[in-house]
Amino acid sequence: MLTLVMLSSMLFDIGNIYGVSDEQDTEDDLTIDLANAGGDTIDWTMEEIMSDTMKTFSDFAGKVVLIDFFAMWCGPCKTAMPYLRNINDHFSSESDFVMMSMDVDTTEQESAIETFAGTYDMNWFIFRDTLGVNDYYGVSAIPTLMIINQYQYVYYIEEGFGGEELLKGIIQELLDMNDQVAPSTNNFESNVDPISILDNTFTATVDVIEDAIRYANFSLTIGDFTESQVFWVPDSGELPCTFVLDPIVIWDETQEGTTTITVDLLVTDFTGKQTTDTLSIAISNIADTSAPVVIVDSIEETDGTYGQTFEITATITDDTMVLGATLEIWTHGKFNTSQEMIRDGDVFSAKFYSFKVATGEEIVFKIITNDVSGKNTTHIVDYTVSLGASISLPVIITMFVLGGLILLPLQRIAKKK
């Protein structure tokens, strides 16, 4: 019972964090870009356990920082410790490198952490993560390793332990980085020009040249409407960005006189240097002269066990764009039920099951549709039921059985009388 209480307390404090496999270089455990590589780091001030002094993360600006999120009960974390010690020893003469471990289980006492550090010869900074730094970065499994560059951006993050040499290589790459040139862009263009409500999806591509891109931000503007997409650490080369615009937005803006879409690009590298570029795309102003036209292709009626099945298919066309259609069924002059019709190009369909009607009964189908400009059409079809709901053999048998169960006691009562 005591063990269960201790375990439940530990699980309550560390949430959903779990330990991954002990094996090194295991693809199943390694998740690169757990958090956004290129994202901003969080500043914090906590006590460094081994020295009993307060440390502030922003004080390490200008240095490459390796952070190890761990817990003492985590087997894979223990397995990784000798490799982390090798990494720290390898860069011990490098003044621009700092390594630290953060214990995500805040129930573990400082004295126990000190003993643990001595056992594994952890000759680097150790913190107990009382501020929830791991939550900020979305850490859900341990060990998680994160590398921060000199400008305090997240450069690399992995769930599990990717290997000593991998981490050494990334750290050395950052220490050697001497980026003096801002990113450059070429061939910023769209695969669709002009855009219209009938062709509302396009891909903007640009060639980016940069050794250490942090992120690229595409910002689209059409009239008062804006939309942004951010790509973290894209590879140097062609970078595509696809936009799917709401046809209603295009229609509304063209009615206000907007004639172009603008896509602004901002590329930032890991040294803070930035480059901008702009792409303009024309918009076709398509006139809407009429409401949608509805032609009912077929009404199929099937006699079912518990009622009728109706399947209705219609072709709906418009000189701009049909947004959708709803099928309603009316009986005895009153609304009964409705359903959104499924679209396949210009063909719309809906299917109703177990609809209880009688042979010869009059029902009304209403197809209600609208286009991008707001014009509506209601197409009405009067329909006479030809089959009518039937009663299947199992239902008839059941009725006889139930009837017998009811009549038998009545017969006995009559005999007694």
C-alpha positions as CSV (number, residue, x, y, z in Angstrom):
1,M,0.0,0.0,0.0
2,L,2.8,2.4,0.9
3,T,4.5,1.7,-2.5
4,L,1.2,2.4,-4.3
5,V,0.8,5.7,-2.5
6,M,4.4,6.8,-3.4
7,L,3.9,5.8,-7.0
8,S,0.6,7.7,-7.3
9,S,2.2,10.8,-5.8
10,M,5.1,10.6,-8.2
11,L,2.8,10.1,-11.2
12,F,0.6,13.0,-10.1
13,D,3.6,15.4,-9.9
14,I,5.3,14.5,-13.3
15,G,2.1,14.1,-15.3
16,N,2.5,12.0,-18.5
17,I,6.3,12.0,-18.6
18,Y,7.7,8.5,-19.2
19,G,11.1,6.9,-19.8
20,V,11.9,5.7,-23.3
21,S,14.0,2.6,-24.1
22,D,17.5,2.0,-22.8
23,E,18.9,1.3,-26.3
24,Q,21.0,3.9,-28.1
25,D,20.2,5.0,-31.7
26,T,16.7,3.5,-31.6
27,E,14.5,5.0,-34.3
28,D,11.3,4.3,-32.4
29,D,12.5,6.4,-29.5
30,L,14.1,9.3,-31.4
31,T,11.8,12.1,-32.2
32,I,13.6,15.1,-33.7
33,D,11.8,18.5,-33.6
34,L,9.7,17.6,-30.5
35,A,9.4,21.3,-30.1
36,N,9.8,23.9,-32.8
37,A,13.5,24.0,-33.8
38,G,14.1,27.7,-34.3
39,G,11.6,28.7,-31.5
40,D,12.4,31.1,-28.8
41,T,13.8,29.8,-25.5
42,I,12.2,30.7,-22.1
43,D,14.2,32.6,-19.5
44,W,14.2,31.4,-15.9
45,T,16.1,31.7,-12.6
46,M,16.6,28.5,-10.5
47,E,19.0,27.2,-7.9
48,E,21.9,25.1,-9.2
49,I,21.9,22.2,-6.9
50,M,25.6,21.3,-6.7
51,S,26.8,24.9,-6.0
52,D,23.7,26.2,-4.1
53,T,23.8,29.3,-6.3
54,M,21.0,30.9,-8.4
55,K,21.5,30.8,-12.2
56,T,19.6,32.7,-14.8
57,F,19.3,31.1,-18.3
58,S,19.7,34.4,-20.2
59,D,23.2,34.7,-18.6
60,F,24.3,31.9,-20.9
61,A,23.5,34.0,-24.1
62,G,26.4,33.7,-26.5
63,K,27.0,30.1,-25.5
64,V,25.9,26.8,-27.0
65,V,23.8,25.0,-24.3
66,L,22.9,21.3,-24.1
67,I,20.0,20.7,-21.7
68,D,19.2,17.1,-20.5
69,F,15.7,16.6,-19.1
70,F,15.9,13.5,-16.8
71,A,14.6,11.9,-13.6
72,M,16.5,9.6,-11.2
73,W,14.0,6.8,-11.6
74,C,14.4,6.8,-15.4
75,G,16.4,3.8,-16.6
76,P,17.2,5.3,-20.1
77,C,18.3,8.5,-18.4
78,K,20.8,6.5,-16.3
79,T,22.0,4.7,-19.5
80,A,22.6,8.1,-21.2
81,M,24.7,9.6,-18.4
82,P,28.1,8.1,-19.3
83,Y,27.6,9.4,-22.9
84,L,26.6,12.8,-21.6
85,R,29.7,12.9,-19.4
86,N,31.8,12.1,-22.5
87,I,30.2,15.0,-24.4
88,N,30.8,17.4,-21.5
89,D,34.5,16.2,-21.2
90,H,35.0,16.6,-24.9
91,F,34.0,20.3,-24.8
92,S,35.5,21.0,-21.4
93,S,38.1,23.4,-22.9
94,E,35.4,25.2,-24.9
95,S,34.4,28.4,-23.0
96,D,31.3,28.8,-25.3
97,F,29.7,25.5,-24.3
98,V,27.5,24.8,-21.3
99,M,25.8,21.6,-20.3
100,M,23.0,21.2,-17.7
101,S,20.6,18.6,-16.5
102,M,17.0,19.3,-15.3
103,D,15.2,16.9,-13.0
104,V,11.6,17.0,-14.1
105,D,10.4,15.0,-11.0
106,T,10.2,17.8,-8.4
107,T,9.4,15.3,-5.7
108,E,13.0,14.1,-5.7
109,Q,15.0,15.7,-2.9
110,E,18.2,17.8,-3.4
111,S,20.2,15.5,-1.2
112,A,19.2,12.5,-3.3
113,I,20.0,14.3,-6.5
114,E,23.5,15.2,-5.2
115,T,24.1,11.5,-4.4
116,F,22.8,10.6,-7.9
117,A,25.2,13.2,-9.5
118,G,28.1,11.8,-7.6
119,T,27.3,8.2,-8.7
120,Y,27.2,9.2,-12.3
121,D,30.0,11.8,-12.1
122,M,27.7,14.6,-13.4
123,N,30.3,17.4,-13.5
124,W,27.9,19.9,-15.0
125,F,25.1,22.2,-13.9
126,I,22.1,20.4,-12.3
127,F,18.7,21.9,-11.6
128,R,15.4,20.7,-10.2
129,D,12.8,21.9,-12.7
130,T,10.5,23.7,-10.1
131,L,9.4,26.2,-12.8
132,G,8.1,23.7,-15.3
133,V,10.6,24.5,-18.1
134,N,10.0,21.0,-19.5
135,D,6.3,22.0,-19.9
136,Y,7.2,25.0,-22.0
137,Y,9.1,22.8,-24.5
138,G,6.4,20.1,-24.5
139,V,8.6,17.4,-23.0
140,S,6.6,14.2,-22.6
141,A,9.3,11.5,-22.4
142,I,12.7,11.3,-20.8
143,P,15.5,11.6,-21.5
144,T,14.9,14.6,-23.9
145,L,18.0,16.4,-25.1
146,M,17.8,20.0,-26.4
147,I,20.6,22.1,-27.9
148,I,20.3,25.9,-27.7
149,N,22.4,28.1,-30.0
150,Q,24.4,31.3,-29.1
151,Y,21.4,33.5,-29.8
152,Q,19.2,31.5,-27.5
153,Y,17.0,29.8,-30.1
154,V,16.1,26.1,-30.0
155,Y,18.4,24.6,-32.6
156,Y,17.8,20.9,-32.0
157,I,15.6,18.7,-29.8
158,E,15.2,14.9,-29.6
159,E,13.2,12.5,-27.5
160,G,15.4,9.7,-26.4
161,F,19.1,9.6,-26.9
162,G,20.2,9.8,-30.5
163,G,23.9,9.0,-29.8
164,E,27.0,10.7,-28.5
165,E,28.6,11.4,-31.9
166,L,25.3,12.9,-33.3
167,L,25.1,15.4,-30.4
168,K,28.9,16.2,-30.6
169,G,28.5,17.0,-34.3
170,I,25.6,19.4,-33.8
171,I,27.4,21.2,-30.9
172,Q,30.6,21.5,-33.0
173,E,28.6,22.8,-36.0
174,L,27.2,25.6,-33.8
175,L,30.5,26.5,-32.2
176,D,32.1,26.7,-35.7
177,M,29.2,28.8,-37.2
178,N,30.4,32.1,-38.5
179,D,27.4,33.4,-40.4
180,Q,28.1,36.9,-41.7
181,V,25.6,37.0,-44.6
182,A,21.8,37.4,-44.4
183,P,19.6,34.9,-46.2
184,S,18.9,35.5,-49.9
185,T,15.8,34.7,-51.9
186,N,15.1,34.1,-55.6
187,N,12.3,33.1,-57.9
188,F,9.4,34.0,-55.6
189,E,6.4,33.0,-57.7
190,S,2.9,31.4,-57.7
191,N,1.7,28.3,-59.7
192,V,-1.7,30.1,-60.2
193,D,-2.0,33.6,-61.6
194,P,-4.6,35.0,-61.6
195,I,-6.5,33.6,-58.6
196,S,-10.3,33.4,-58.7
197,I,-13.2,31.9,-56.7
198,L,-13.0,29.0,-59.2
199,D,-9.3,28.4,-58.6
200,N,-8.8,29.4,-55.0
201,T,-5.8,27.1,-54.1
202,F,-2.2,28.1,-55.0
203,T,1.3,27.3,-54.0
204,A,3.9,30.0,-53.6
205,T,7.5,28.8,-54.0
206,V,10.8,30.6,-53.3
207,D,14.5,29.6,-53.5
208,V,16.1,30.3,-50.2
209,I,19.9,30.4,-49.8
210,E,21.2,30.3,-46.2
211,D,23.5,28.0,-44.2
212,A,21.5,28.3,-41.0
213,I,17.9,29.2,-41.6
214,R,15.9,29.7,-38.4
215,Y,12.4,30.0,-40.0
216,A,10.5,31.4,-43.0
217,N,7.2,33.3,-42.5
218,F,4.7,33.6,-45.4
219,S,2.1,36.2,-44.7
220,L,-0.9,36.5,-47.2
221,T,-3.0,39.7,-47.5
222,I,-6.2,40.1,-49.5
223,G,-8.0,43.3,-48.6
224,D,-8.7,43.1,-44.8
225,F,-8.0,39.4,-44.7
226,T,-4.6,38.1,-43.5
227,E,-3.2,34.6,-43.0
228,S,0.3,33.4,-42.0
229,Q,2.2,30.2,-42.2
230,V,5.6,29.6,-40.5
231,F,8.1,27.0,-41.5
232,W,10.8,26.2,-38.9
233,V,14.3,25.5,-40.1
234,P,13.5,24.7,-43.8
235,D,16.4,23.3,-45.8
236,S,18.2,25.7,-48.0
237,G,16.7,25.4,-51.5
238,E,13.2,25.6,-52.9
239,L,10.6,26.2,-50.2
240,P,6.8,25.8,-51.1
241,C,3.9,27.2,-49.2
242,T,0.3,26.3,-50.2
243,F,-2.7,28.5,-49.4
244,V,-6.4,27.4,-49.7
245,L,-8.5,30.6,-49.7
246,D,-12.1,30.7,-48.7
247,P,-14.0,31.5,-51.9
248,I,-16.3,33.8,-49.9
249,V,-13.3,35.9,-48.9
250,I,-12.2,36.2,-52.5
251,W,-15.7,37.2,-53.6
252,D,-16.2,39.7,-50.8
253,E,-12.9,41.4,-51.4
254,T,-13.3,41.6,-55.2
255,Q,-16.7,43.3,-54.6
256,E,-14.8,45.9,-52.5
257,G,-12.5,46.5,-55.4
258,T,-9.5,44.4,-54.4
259,T,-7.5,43.3,-57.5
260,T,-4.4,41.6,-56.0
261,I,-3.3,39.2,-53.4
262,T,0.1,40.0,-51.6
263,V,2.3,37.3,-50.1
264,D,5.1,38.8,-47.9
265,L,8.0,36.5,-47.0
266,L,10.3,37.0,-44.0
267,V,13.3,34.7,-43.7
268,T,15.3,34.7,-40.4
269,D,18.6,32.9,-39.7
270,F,20.0,31.7,-36.4
271,T,22.1,34.9,-36.0
272,G,19.1,37.1,-36.3
273,K,19.7,38.3,-39.8
274,Q,16.6,38.8,-41.9
275,T,15.5,39.0,-45.6
276,T,12.2,40.0,-47.0
277,D,10.5,39.4,-50.3
278,T,7.1,40.1,-51.8
279,L,4.9,38.3,-54.3
280,S,1.8,39.9,-55.9
281,I,-0.9,37.8,-57.6
282,A,-3.8,39.1,-59.6
283,I,-7.4,38.3,-58.8
284,S,-10.1,37.6,-61.4
285,N,-13.3,39.4,-60.7
286,I,-15.9,36.8,-61.9
287,A,-19.5,38.2,-62.3
288,D,-22.4,36.3,-60.7
289,T,-25.4,36.7,-62.9
290,S,-27.7,34.0,-61.7
291,A,-28.6,31.7,-58.8
292,P,-27.7,28.0,-58.9
293,V,-29.6,25.7,-61.3
294,V,-30.8,22.4,-59.8
295,I,-31.7,19.3,-62.0
296,V,-32.9,16.2,-60.2
297,D,-31.3,13.2,-61.8
298,S,-33.0,10.4,-59.9
299,I,-35.1,9.4,-56.9
300,E,-34.7,5.8,-56.0
301,E,-37.2,4.2,-53.5
302,T,-36.4,0.9,-51.8
303,D,-38.9,-1.0,-49.7
304,G,-37.3,-1.8,-46.4
305,T,-38.1,-3.8,-43.3
306,Y,-38.7,-0.8,-41.0
307,G,-39.6,1.8,-43.7
308,Q,-38.6,3.2,-47.0
309,T,-35.1,4.1,-48.2
310,F,-34.9,7.1,-50.5
311,E,-31.8,8.1,-52.4
312,I,-31.9,11.4,-54.3
313,T,-29.3,12.5,-56.8
314,A,-29.1,16.0,-58.4
315,T,-26.8,18.0,-60.6
316,I,-26.3,21.6,-59.3
317,T,-24.5,24.2,-61.5
318,D,-23.7,27.9,-61.1
319,D,-21.8,30.5,-63.0
320,T,-19.6,31.1,-60.0
321,M,-19.4,28.4,-57.3
322,V,-22.0,26.3,-55.4
323,L,-21.1,26.2,-51.7
324,G,-23.4,23.4,-50.7
325,A,-26.9,21.9,-50.7
326,T,-29.4,20.6,-48.1
327,L,-32.2,18.1,-48.9
328,E,-35.4,18.4,-46.8
329,I,-38.4,16.1,-46.7
330,W,-41.8,17.5,-46.0
331,T,-44.9,15.3,-45.1
332,H,-48.5,16.5,-44.7
333,G,-47.3,20.1,-45.3
334,K,-44.8,20.1,-42.5
335,F,-41.1,19.8,-42.3
336,N,-40.0,16.2,-41.3
337,T,-36.2,15.8,-41.7
338,S,-33.2,17.1,-43.5
339,Q,-29.7,16.1,-44.5
340,E,-26.6,17.8,-46.0
341,M,-26.0,16.5,-49.5
342,I,-22.7,14.8,-50.3
343,R,-20.9,16.5,-53.2
344,D,-18.9,14.9,-56.0
345,G,-18.1,17.7,-58.5
346,D,-21.5,19.1,-59.7
347,V,-23.4,16.0,-58.5
348,F,-25.0,16.1,-55.0
349,S,-26.7,13.1,-53.3
350,A,-28.4,12.2,-50.1
351,K,-29.9,9.0,-48.7
352,F,-32.6,8.5,-46.0
353,Y,-33.1,5.2,-44.3
354,S,-36.2,3.7,-42.5
355,F,-38.6,6.5,-43.5
356,K,-42.1,5.5,-42.6
357,V,-44.6,6.3,-45.3
358,A,-47.6,4.5,-46.9
359,T,-48.2,3.5,-50.5
360,G,-49.7,6.5,-52.4
361,E,-48.7,9.0,-49.8
362,E,-47.6,12.4,-51.1
363,I,-44.3,13.8,-49.9
364,V,-42.2,16.8,-50.9
365,F,-38.4,16.9,-51.5
366,K,-36.8,20.4,-51.2
367,I,-33.2,20.9,-52.4
368,I,-31.9,24.2,-51.0
369,T,-28.6,25.5,-52.3
370,N,-26.6,28.7,-52.4
371,D,-23.6,30.1,-54.3
372,V,-20.6,32.0,-53.2
373,S,-22.3,35.4,-53.8
374,G,-25.2,34.5,-51.5
375,K,-27.8,33.7,-54.2
376,N,-30.1,30.9,-53.1
377,T,-32.3,28.3,-55.0
378,T,-35.0,26.1,-53.5
379,H,-35.9,23.3,-55.9
380,I,-39.2,21.5,-55.0
381,V,-40.1,18.0,-56.1
382,D,-43.6,16.5,-55.4
383,Y,-43.3,12.7,-55.0
384,T,-45.9,9.9,-54.6
385,V,-44.7,6.9,-52.7
386,S,-45.0,3.8,-54.9
387,L,-44.0,1.0,-52.6
388,G,-45.0,1.8,-49.1
389,A,-43.6,0.4,-45.9
390,S,-43.9,-3.4,-45.6
391,I,-44.0,-5.9,-42.8
392,S,-41.4,-8.6,-43.0
393,L,-42.0,-12.3,-42.2
394,P,-40.0,-12.1,-38.9
395,V,-42.2,-9.2,-37.8
396,I,-45.4,-11.1,-38.7
397,I,-44.2,-14.2,-36.8
398,T,-43.3,-12.0,-33.8
399,M,-46.8,-10.4,-33.9
400,F,-48.4,-13.9,-33.9
401,V,-46.3,-15.0,-30.9
402,L,-47.0,-11.8,-28.9
403,G,-50.7,-12.1,-29.8
404,G,-50.7,-15.7,-28.5
405,L,-49.1,-14.7,-25.3
406,I,-51.8,-12.1,-24.8
407,L,-54.8,-14.1,-25.9
408,L,-53.9,-17.3,-23.9
409,P,-54.4,-15.7,-20.4
410,L,-57.6,-14.1,-21.7
411,Q,-58.9,-17.5,-22.8
412,R,-58.1,-19.1,-19.4
413,I,-59.9,-16.2,-17.6
414,A,-62.9,-16.8,-19.9
415,K,-63.0,-20.5,-19.1
416,K,-62.8,-19.9,-15.3
417,K,-65.8,-17.5,-15.6
